[in-house]
Amino acid sequence: MANIFAIFNQSPTWVFWVLLYLLIQRLGELLHAKRNSARLLSEGATEYGAEHYHYFILLHGSWIIVMAMLAKPDHALNPYIFSAFFLSQIVRFWTLVSIGRWWSTRIISAPHFPRVRKGPYKFLAHPNYAVVVLEIAIIPLLLGLWWAAILFSLFNAILLRHRIRIEEAVLKERGE
């Protein structure tokens, strides 16, 4: 038990900085999504699938907490896995910039909202989900927590399967 939260018991290492980046990123996204969601709903949108949203919060929160608790601060940096992580972040920001004012962590739609078809949305129907799938596997692998990569990837796959079905039904209802 002495190793739990070991990253907080010594000078910051790259492990600490990666986890801090991840925490700040996720909290910032939640705040940005909350503002966007409120604005979109005020413009006549409807939220779909809200009943499963808290499971995503639980999944991502647990994922970060488990990594913070169990990551070894002196874990060796694998440059190949770190490169994959870095590239995933480039695609993440490209995705968020491309979707712009329409981005939310919730499923929000209205018939008068255009479907985003630029940036990575030209190539993938759900590029943000692709990035999250990569992150949930890559970051624990980067930290030497292979079992967490597998476990959280399975839970994420279950949730995304449900969520993507809802999104596709909404798009079909809109005629897209």
Residue, then its C-alpha position, 0 to 999 in steps of 0.5 A: m500500500a505504500n506505493i499508492f499515489a507514489i507519484f505525489n511522494q517525490s519530485p515530479t517526473w514525466v509520469f506526474w506531468v502526463l497525468l496532470y496534463l490529462l486531468i487538466q485536459r479532461l476538466g477543461e473539456l467538461l467546462h467547455a462542454k457544459r457551456n456549449s451544451a447550455r448554448l446549444l440547448s438554448e438554441g432549440a437542441t434536444e439532448y439524447g441518451a442522457e441516462h448513460y452520461h454519468y457512466f462516462i464520467l465514472l469511467h473516465g474519473s476511475w481511469i484517471i484515479v487508478m492511474a494516479m494511484l498505481a503509476k510508478p513515478d520512475h517508470a521508464l518512458n517508452p518513446y514509441i508509446f509516447s509518440a502514439f500518445f502525442l499523435s493522438q493529442i494532435v488528432r484530438f485538438w484537430t477534432l475539437v477545432s473542426i467541430g467547433r461550437w457544436w462540440s459537447t460531451r453529450i449527445i445534443s442535436a437539432p434538425h437545423f444544426p449542420r452536420v460537421r463534415k470537415g477535418p477528421y470528420k471527412f474521414l471518420a464518423h466519430p473521430n473523437y471517440a477514436v481518439v478516446v479509444l486510443e487514449i484509454a489504451i495508450i496512456p495506461l500502457l505508457l505508464g506500465l499499467w497494461w491491465a488497466a488498458i485492457l479493463f478500461s478499454l473493455f468498459n469504454a467499448i461497452l459504453l461507446r457501443h451504446r452511445i454510437r447507436i444513439e447518435e446514429a439513430v439521431l442522425k438517421e432521424r434527421g435524414e443523415 
